[in-house]
């Protein structure tokens, strides 16, 4: 059943006619624009008028895309930052290792140079750790009895004397530093040859020149070297530099404080001097001669010796006893004359 508007409202052509008409117009416009470019100006005007509307319509889409790109780029940047930080840490560690190796190589070259100036045989050693006793100044080296280390061997670096080997284990050895309170080393001033003995001061890391006369020719900045008279350290090794001189008029001795030259706190590689100094042997010790005793003590000893001799000799006749006793009385009389 078809419904149609009442005759009063019927106007114009039908829908099919309109569709056909508009289709023909569209085709004609397409052909005219394609061949003669007749609608170029119209298209530009329409595009200009509709551009703000297009931008307004695209704003939500662009906003969504922008938010997505922001979070995506933020995540990517955070990942890159983490990777760069890890690379920075790895590079810093590699740089530190390179600097450490460079420092060690420089120290080894200096030790090799110092090795050529030290008489006798020497051996390279490395500090493993400090000794457990905090009250002493000792370090443990990676060379022991298996490498030929012995008690009393001196230890140096390229700057000066470090200490002396005081304990030896199969694979390690313990070195007591010069600054230990139990250590003393004979030294002399390089400037004038004045000899003295340097004693360690313990945790302060310094040395003392004790029993120095107040008028001794010692100045701040003087260099102390080993004198070699102890038979342990070769002569001429650098020991310390004078840092403080106090000459008090009230005291019998001056106070001289020295700073060690060896870089024990900066270096790990050291040299152990395996050959002791070439010194002539010590003369044999002579027994002390007892002084002659005088007075009553000498008389008593003489009488005791005579009595022992008489008891050991068998008596031939009864009259022989007084005769044997007579010489014993004679030595006793002589000390009395001396006493007078």
C-alpha positions as MATLAB code, in Angstrom:
seq = 'XXXXXXXXXXXXXXXXXXXXXXXXXXXXXXXXXXXXXXXXXXXXXXXXXXXXXXXXXXXXXXXXXXXXXXXXXXXXXXXXXXXXXXXXXXXXXXXXXXXXXXXXXXXXXXXXXXXXXXXXXXXXXXXXXXXXXXXXXXXXXXXXXXXXXXXXXXXXXXXXXXXXXXXXXXXXXXXXXXXXXXXXXXXXXXXXXXXXXXXXXXXXXXXXXXXXXXXXXXXXXXXXXXXXXXXXXXXXXXXXXXXXXXXXXXXXXXXXXXXXXXXXXXXXXXXXXXXXXXXXXXXXXXXXXXXXXXXXXXXXXXXXXXXXXXXXXXXXXXXXXXXXXXXXXXXXXXXXXXXX';
ca = [
       0.000    0.000    0.000;
       1.592    3.256   -1.138;
       1.190    6.553    0.617;
       1.662    9.804   -1.195;
       1.334   13.386    0.006;
      -1.940   15.084   -0.636;
      -2.210   16.984   -3.880;
      -1.957   20.278   -2.021;
       1.686   19.516   -0.886;
       2.925   17.963   -4.177;
       5.715   20.174   -5.569;
       8.536   19.744   -8.087;
       9.939   16.665   -9.800;
      10.276   13.264   -8.290;
      13.320   11.989   -6.418;
      14.559    9.898   -9.319;
      14.482   12.856  -11.608;
      16.404   14.918   -9.081;
      19.017   12.185   -8.622;
      19.463   11.822  -12.348;
      19.731   15.589  -12.765;
      22.341   15.976  -10.049;
      24.296   13.014  -11.382;
      24.462   14.599  -14.782;
      25.535   17.912  -13.309;
      28.267   16.177  -11.302;
      29.569   14.325  -14.321;
      29.572   17.543  -16.320;
      31.473   19.373  -13.608;
      33.993   16.541  -13.355;
      34.587   16.588  -17.071;
      34.855   20.366  -17.138;
      37.326   20.392  -14.224;
      39.375   17.552  -15.656;
      39.693   19.056  -19.115;
      39.414   22.782  -18.609;
      40.284   23.200  -14.878;
      37.204   25.268  -14.429;
      36.752   24.515  -10.707;
      40.299   25.256   -9.482;
      39.388   28.653   -8.098;
      36.252   27.262   -6.517;
      38.207   24.465   -4.909;
      40.736   26.885   -3.408;
      38.025   29.098   -1.994;
      36.166   26.161   -0.503;
      39.413   24.698    0.934;
      40.295   28.031    2.508;
      36.864   28.363    4.053;
      36.803   24.792    5.359;
      40.416   24.712    6.681;
      39.576   25.984   10.207;
      36.800   23.428   10.430;
      39.170   20.681    9.347;
      41.724   21.719   11.953;
      39.073   21.823   14.647;
      37.885   18.377   13.638;
      41.455   16.994   13.703;
      42.369   18.431   17.105;
      41.065   15.468   19.164;
      42.934   13.044   16.952;
      46.143   15.067   17.153;
      45.775   15.339   20.917;
      45.425   11.578   21.263;
      48.419   11.007   19.004;
      50.455   13.607   20.929;
      49.732   12.021   24.303;
      50.680    8.609   22.955;
      53.881    9.965   21.422;
      54.738   11.782   24.659;
      54.499    8.695   26.835;
      56.253    6.604   24.212;
      59.124    9.079   23.918;
      59.251    9.460   27.724;
      59.625    5.716   28.177;
      62.238    5.583   25.437;
      64.173    8.467   26.971;
      64.108    6.879   30.426;
      65.452    3.672   28.945;
      68.190    5.581   27.160;
      69.060    7.426   30.371;
      69.389    4.130   32.261;
      71.576    2.694   29.534;
      73.718    5.824   29.451;
      74.125    5.736   33.226;
      75.207    2.113   33.104;
      77.643    2.962   30.334;
      78.923    5.890   32.377;
      79.497    3.664   35.411;
      81.253    1.047   33.293;
      83.337    3.734   31.600;
      84.227    5.317   34.948;
      85.313    1.936   36.319;
      87.361    1.259   33.203;
      88.912    4.723   33.500;
      89.766    4.120   37.154;
      91.328    0.776   36.300;
      93.295    2.411   33.505;
      94.489    5.163   35.849;
      95.389    2.557   38.487;
      97.325    0.523   35.945;
      99.037    3.656   34.706;
     100.015    4.602   38.263;
     101.250    1.087   38.988;
     103.255    1.037   35.770;
     104.822    4.379   36.638;
     105.638    3.109   40.139;
     107.122   -0.105   38.723;
     109.276    1.885   36.326;
     110.523    4.005   39.230;
     111.240    0.861   41.262;
     113.170   -0.633   38.368;
     115.163    2.571   38.125;
     115.820    2.519   41.880;
     116.716   -1.157   41.635;
     119.612   -0.268   39.384;
     121.024    2.150   41.970;
     120.824   -0.270   44.920;
     123.817   -2.562   45.420;
     123.183   -6.273   45.564;
     120.162   -8.363   44.704;
     116.607   -7.137   45.276;
     113.133   -8.603   44.821;
     109.834   -6.942   43.947;
     106.969   -7.417   46.427;
     103.416   -6.116   46.787;
     101.536   -5.053   49.903;
      98.607   -7.369   50.613;
      97.119   -5.672   53.674;
      97.958   -3.905   56.918;
      98.663   -5.907   60.033;
      95.759   -6.543   62.394;
      97.430   -4.848   65.341;
      96.265   -1.236   65.171;
      98.816   -0.157   67.778;
     101.749   -1.059   65.519;
     102.855    0.068   62.072;
     103.191   -3.103   60.003;
     102.235   -4.387   56.548;
     102.122   -7.866   55.021;
     103.841   -8.590   51.693;
     103.155  -11.324   49.154;
     106.693  -12.776   49.395;
     107.789  -15.279   52.010;
     110.334  -17.952   52.821;
     109.586  -19.781   49.571;
     110.908  -16.742   47.686;
     114.026  -16.465   49.855;
     112.870  -13.752   52.260;
     114.714  -13.770   55.595;
     114.391  -11.948   58.884;
     116.009   -8.538   59.068;
     116.036   -7.739   55.353;
     115.454   -4.036   54.593;
     112.496   -2.926   52.462;
     112.518    0.237   50.330;
     110.574    1.970   47.584;
     111.712    4.418   44.939;
     111.662    7.309   47.450;
     113.374    5.848   50.483;
     113.470    3.272   53.258;
     110.143    1.692   54.234;
     111.058   -0.700   57.031;
     112.463   -4.101   57.904;
     111.222   -7.697   57.638;
     110.388   -8.846   61.176;
     108.345  -12.015   60.569;
     108.553  -14.557   57.762;
     105.914  -17.098   56.733;
     106.072  -19.631   53.892;
     104.294  -17.411   51.365;
     104.066  -14.011   53.079;
     106.201  -11.804   55.274;
     105.544   -9.025   57.762;
     107.367   -5.713   57.518;
     107.617   -3.305   60.436;
     107.648    0.271   59.207;
     110.194    2.846   60.283;
     107.490    4.802   62.069;
     106.746    1.926   64.467;
     107.669    2.650   68.088;
     109.890   -0.436   68.238;
     112.017    0.590   65.249;
     115.254    2.552   65.215;
     117.600    3.224   62.308;
     121.069    4.829   62.294;
     121.035    7.913   60.070;
     123.192   10.858   59.157;
     122.509   14.294   57.745;
     123.216   14.524   54.047;
     124.319   18.151   54.419;
     127.037   17.785   57.049;
     127.346   14.069   57.852;
     126.116   14.406   61.450;
     125.167   10.934   62.716;
     122.210   10.067   64.913;
     119.495    7.448   65.411;
     115.912    7.916   64.201;
     113.129    6.371   66.296;
     109.554    5.758   65.197;
     106.702    7.673   66.825;
     103.877    5.186   66.187;
     100.516    6.315   64.834;
     101.712    9.839   64.078;
     103.707    8.447   61.156;
     106.818   10.469   62.005;
     110.355    9.922   63.285;
     112.326   11.426   66.175;
     116.026   12.216   66.444;
     116.583   11.721   70.155;
     119.469   12.790   72.366;
     120.518   15.608   70.030;
     122.506   18.432   71.568;
     120.654   21.767   71.597;
     123.430   23.325   69.503;
     123.497   20.500   66.927;
     123.654   21.706   63.318;
     120.197   20.482   62.253;
     117.889   22.591   60.083;
     114.352   22.189   58.811;
     114.468   20.603   55.373;
     117.633   18.563   55.957;
     117.614   15.108   54.366;
     118.449   12.059   56.470;
     120.113    9.045   54.854;
     121.177    5.692   56.226;
     124.661    5.653   57.730;
     125.137    1.907   57.219;
     126.861    1.350   60.567;
     124.174   -1.074   61.769;
     124.983   -3.677   59.115;
     121.314   -3.912   58.056;
     120.601   -0.960   55.768;
     123.052   -0.054   53.003;
     124.566    3.381   53.400;
     123.136    6.274   51.411;
     119.424    5.346   51.289;
     117.015    8.244   51.800;
     115.109    8.009   55.082;
     113.326   11.227   56.070;
     113.245   15.013   55.900;
     113.515   17.208   59.001;
     110.182   18.948   59.530;
     110.559   20.481   62.993;
     113.475   21.501   65.222;
     112.977   22.629   68.827;
     115.982   23.748   70.874;
     114.842   24.534   74.399;
     117.401   26.163   76.623;
     116.012   24.393   79.696;
     116.490   20.851   78.381;
     119.698   18.932   77.866;
     118.638   17.692   74.422;
     116.866   19.208   71.434;
     113.729   17.814   69.821;
     113.915   16.999   66.106;
     110.862   15.648   64.235;
     111.249   14.104   60.773;
     108.813   13.083   58.044;
     109.567    9.798   56.222;
     110.233   10.107   52.504;
     108.914    6.672   51.535;
     105.405    6.711   50.058;
     104.054    3.796   52.051;
     100.525    5.240   52.010;
     100.554    5.827   48.249;
     102.250    2.786   46.718;
     101.707   -0.965   46.872;
     104.891   -2.142   45.174;
     108.090   -2.336   47.236;
     111.625   -3.694   46.924;
     113.139   -6.207   49.353;
     116.932   -5.958   49.477;
     118.021   -9.590   49.452;
     121.787   -8.950   49.812;
     122.995   -7.566   53.160;
     125.660   -4.842   53.113;
     129.194   -6.062   52.382;
     130.886   -5.438   55.732;
     133.997   -7.074   57.245;
     133.301   -9.703   59.918;
     133.126   -8.590   63.506;
     136.188   -9.361   65.677;
     135.797  -12.238   68.149;
     134.661  -11.269   71.592;
     137.393  -11.475   74.248;
     136.732  -12.699   77.751;
     137.069   -9.909   80.284;
     140.155  -10.115   82.552;
     139.218  -10.258   86.209;
     141.179   -7.789   88.366;
     143.395   -9.171   91.150;
     141.671   -9.257   94.512;
     143.311   -7.697   97.550;
     142.928   -7.895  101.280;
     141.163  -10.545  103.280;
     139.307  -12.027  100.293;
     142.607  -12.908   98.565;
     143.977  -14.456  101.767;
     140.894  -16.605  102.191;
     141.079  -17.839   98.596;
     144.797  -18.701   98.972;
     144.171  -20.574  102.215;
     141.313  -22.517  100.659;
     143.476  -23.468   97.665;
     146.312  -24.655   99.927;
     143.955  -26.710  102.067;
     142.538  -28.377   98.986;
     146.049  -29.228   97.746;
     147.029  -30.676  101.119;
     143.940  -32.850  101.246;
     144.654  -34.207   97.788;
     148.322  -35.192   98.641;
     148.678  -38.438  100.764;
     150.685  -37.878  104.012;
     153.906  -40.029  104.340;
     154.677  -39.336  108.044;
     152.834  -37.521  110.818;
     155.504  -34.794  110.728;
     154.736  -34.056  107.106;
     151.403  -32.457  107.966;
     152.889  -29.385  109.697;
     155.442  -29.112  106.927;
     152.687  -29.095  104.335;
     150.662  -26.592  106.288;
     153.555  -24.175  106.579;
     153.433  -22.976  102.938;
     149.720  -22.349  103.317;
     150.325  -19.833  106.042;
     152.936  -17.960  104.063;
     150.590  -16.514  101.387;
     148.219  -15.362  104.105;
     150.927  -13.233  105.665;
     151.711  -11.304  102.498;
     148.240   -9.686  102.083;
     148.561   -8.375  105.652;
     151.742   -6.568  104.685;
     149.974   -5.134  101.641;
     147.080   -4.048  103.801;
     149.469   -2.134  106.038;
];
